[in-house]
Structure formats: C-alpha cells, structure tokens
Amino acid sequence: MAEGDLPGREELLRRIPSVDEVIQSELLARLGPSVSRQEILSSVRMGLARLREEILRAEPEELSMLPQDRTRLAQRAGLEAIRLLGPSLRRVINATGVIIHTNLGRSILAKEAIEAVEEVASRYSNLEFDLDAGRRGSRQVHAEGILRRLTGAEGALVVNNNAAAVLISLNTLAKGREVVVSRGELVEIGGSFRMPEVMAHSGACLREVGTTNKTHVRDYEAAIGPETGLLLKVHQSNYRIVGFTQEVHLDALVQLGTSRGIPVMVDLGSGCLLDLTAWGIGREPTVQETLKSGVDLVTFSGDKLLGGPQAGIILGKGELVRRIRGNPLHRALRVDKMTLAALEATLRLYWDPSEAVRRVPTLRMMVMSQGDVRRRAGLLAARLRRLVPPEVCVSVRREHSQVGGGSLPLVELPTWVVGLKVEGVPALKLEQALREGVPPVIARILKEEVILDLRTVQEEEVPTLAGIVAMACRGLSSVSRGEGEAT
Ligand SMILES: *Cc1c(COP(=O)(O)O)cnc(C)c1O
C-alpha cells in the first residue's frame, strides 16, 4: 500500500461487494414486492459496474474520497441501483427563468391539454374513423379544422416537429429544384437543425442570395430562373443582425413570387398566434399576419410560443397542403393521437386571447407581472431563511428572464430571483447539489452566485423547492465545516 493506511486501487477493487451483498443491504431490502427481482438484479449489476469504473478512473488523490470498506461500497452501489430503478425521464424544477427551455421539455401543457391527452390515451378514439360515414377517416381532420378556423388558412397539416414540416414542404415543392434563401437567414437552431443541411436532405438545391447583413429584392429577382421551385424566408429565431442591415419585406417577396408564378414559404419558427405587444412584450410576427400577406405556406413549432405539444404545423394554400399530405414522407413524419389531442385542446384556448394568456402556461409565465414574481421570490426566501444554516446567504433581487426556444432573443423580461451563497463553497458545487435533488432543481450561476428565477417555478412548487435547496445547503455547509463527508 502506497500511502499510510489507505487501501490502493487494487485493494479497493478487491473489496467491491458481490451482487447478493448489495441486494441484501438495508437500502434495497426496503424496496417492496412491486419491483421485480429481474429489474433489481439488472440495476445492481449496473451499479456495481459503475462503482468499478469509478475506482478504475479515479486519480490517485481521489481514491481516498471513495468509500473504503465493503459495507460502504455496497451502499454506494445500492444507491446507484436505486437511482437506476427510477424512471430516466422525470420532472425537474426549472429555476432558470428560461420559459421555453428546449433541454427541459420546452412548453408545459395547459390543464385542458393534459385532460385531452388522458382521455384519448386511456380510451379508444375516432383517430382515423369518420363517425358520420362509418368508415375509415383521416387523423389530420382533428387539428386541421381548428387551425383553419383560427388562422383563416385554406389548408393545414400537422407533423412531428417544425424541422419535419420544413423538410416535407421542401421535399414536396422543390425536390431537384432550387430554393432561394437570403444569406442572412441560413440559421442554425440548437441541436442539429441547420437550414442548408435540412435543404440538402430534402433533395432541394440551396440558392443563396444577398449578403449576411443585406439582401435586396433585386437579389431574389436575379436568382430566379427555370430551376427555381420556391422562395423561402426563414425567421431569424435565435439571433438578430443589427446595424447596417436590409431584409426584403414579406409583401415584396410575395409580390415577386406571384408575378413569376413561384410559391413563397415562410419558416416562422416559433408560431405566435397572439400579438404580444398588447402585453408589453416584444414583437414577434403572428401566424395570421404572415398568412394575410399572401404567402403560400407557413411552418412553425407547436411547443414554442404556441405553448402546446411538440409538433410541426404547416398552413397555407389548399392545393399545396394537399400535395404535401400526399407525400409518402408524411407517413414517416406523422403525429400520434396524444399530440393531436394536446394540440387541439391548446388551440381551443386561443379563441379568447385573454383566456389563452391565463391558461397556456408558456404565455402565462411570459405575461406574469414583476409584482407576482417578486411575491413568489419573497415566499421562497422567507421559507429558506427559516430552513438554512447561518452560513448561507439568501437574497432577493431583480434580474432578467429569457423567453428561450429561439423566440424573442433580444427581449429581457424583468424578473425577481433568489440568490444563494454558501460560505466557503463554490457556486458550482451548490448548483450541482441542487441537480441531485428529488426532483432535481435546475438553476443558473451568475457572478459566483446561484440564482433561482421564480418566473418559471410554479406557485405550488415553492415549498418543495425550499426543501431541496435547504437540504443541499445543509449538506454543503456541513462539509465545508468538516463535519463528515457527503455520500
Ligand atoms: C425552432 C425552429 C425550427 C425547428 O423547430 P422544431 O419544432 O424544434 O423542429 C426550425 N426553424 C426555425 C426558424 C426555428 O426557430
């Protein structure tokens, strides 16, 4: 053994307990009969494999921080096994203030949408059955009707997401032909949606025009030829080009398309159905006004500003939408009944805009007043001050929240946050401890301080949040005082 009484790597590996020892440990013995033996065995094996990995990977100076005796090693593997027995996809508390957070599930659904999902998920439905005719029908009729009535579009189609909507539209209208796009609009959305790549996969040829900061009508004009299949405008979702700039107004593009007999499509990205300026939030072009300008097709997401389930919505001229529906890709990109149920229920809330901002959580969080956020931050801070040890500093102050999801990138919503600092503990450690909570809390770090933005924390989550924060702070401050080791 190299250092004092501490066992080395080899010795630790020898001390790794058997599967049976872990199963019989107190932690796992407490699991009821509802968990099958096969599942327990599999997760214990995985827990042990991870423990072995951990020992093998540890730097020499980290070995002493691992559990040293067999009982503690069994505990560690047992804890990991229990974690594996839980679901992988689970709820978290979003304290980031980013309302449409793509990594955290984008929009949370309205109560009405959840009830609609439950109804069609637990019963048979008329998903593809025409109740009047008594024979096979189309799943598309359900969302189509309300989409057309709400927006005035002639045709409507719902697919898996907006990436799919763009892909199938380009493939149907411009396969083997050219699609004219401004160089200022060749966007990349987080993940892997890059307009030029989607275009390539659709079989259409990208014809870039203009420059990054300026594109004129004459640039589009000059690019039009016998190969042109479509004029495409992409909404600059997650960025803005400012300064010496020029983009072609949609009306001018529509005029050009009409005079040359070439369809015009707009990828709107977010798909806002309400004029948000009425609530003092920034301007985002609405779906209705985009259609009114005379474009042939509009596509947008269901789970961004619309506040519904993941979906891609295609609206526009009846004839074009019919052609897209007939594309064999449609079968591969179609949505399931739960999506359709949630989408239809969400859309119904839009008949009355003031109801929509009360009931659609994404909109509700956006229009939430500063006073309301402040009150919620105050509630959390008051609870925390009673629960946390004295070396934790709890403050309430102003900050800014973001809409997220590539919507309104320049809008900063004034908000109130709870700031947390634990004496002698780096903010990163606290942020990590919060992520280990049940449920995990996702927070931001700003200038060496952990901040919790109450705009995206639901009122009924505040007591739970306080409990998790208090637990994390207590664990960390006892470690920083040297009162034993966190396991
Ligand atoms: C978000 C976005 C997409 C991708 O939408 P998904 O629904 O995530 O597939 C495509 N285009 C634009 C302009 C977007 O903002």
The ligand as an SDF file (V2000), in Angstrom:
LIG
                    3D

 15 15  0  0  0  0  0  0  0  0999 V2000
  -37.1370   26.0950  -33.7640 C   0  0  0  0  0  0  0  0  0  0  0  0
  -37.0390   26.2850  -35.2070 C   0  0  0  0  0  0  0  0  0  0  0  0
  -37.0320   25.1890  -36.0800 C   0  0  0  0  0  0  0  0  0  0  0  0
  -37.0910   23.7760  -35.5630 C   0  0  0  0  0  0  0  0  0  0  0  0
  -38.3170   23.5220  -34.9420 O   0  0  0  0  0  0  0  0  0  0  0  0
  -38.5670   22.1610  -34.1300 P   0  0  0  0  0  0  0  0  0  0  0  0
  -40.0160   22.2170  -33.7960 O   0  0  0  0  0  0  0  0  0  0  0  0
  -37.6620   22.1920  -32.9710 O   0  0  0  0  0  0  0  0  0  0  0  0
  -38.2470   21.0420  -35.0550 O   0  0  0  0  0  0  0  0  0  0  0  0
  -36.9340   25.4350  -37.4070 C   0  0  0  0  0  0  0  0  0  0  0  0
  -36.8640   26.6930  -37.9110 N   0  0  0  0  0  0  0  0  0  0  0  0
  -36.8540   27.7710  -37.0910 C   0  0  0  0  0  0  0  0  0  0  0  0
  -36.7550   29.1320  -37.6930 C   0  0  0  0  0  0  0  0  0  0  0  0
  -36.9550   27.6010  -35.7250 C   0  0  0  0  0  0  0  0  0  0  0  0
  -36.9470   28.6670  -34.9010 O   0  0  0  0  0  0  0  0  0  0  0  0
  1  2  1  0
  2  3  1  0
  2 14  2  0
  3  4  1  0
  3 10  2  0
  4  5  1  0
  5  6  1  0
  6  7  2  0
  6  8  1  0
  6  9  1  0
 10 11  1  0
 11 12  2  0
 12 13  1  0
 12 14  1  0
 14 15  1  0
M  END
$$$$
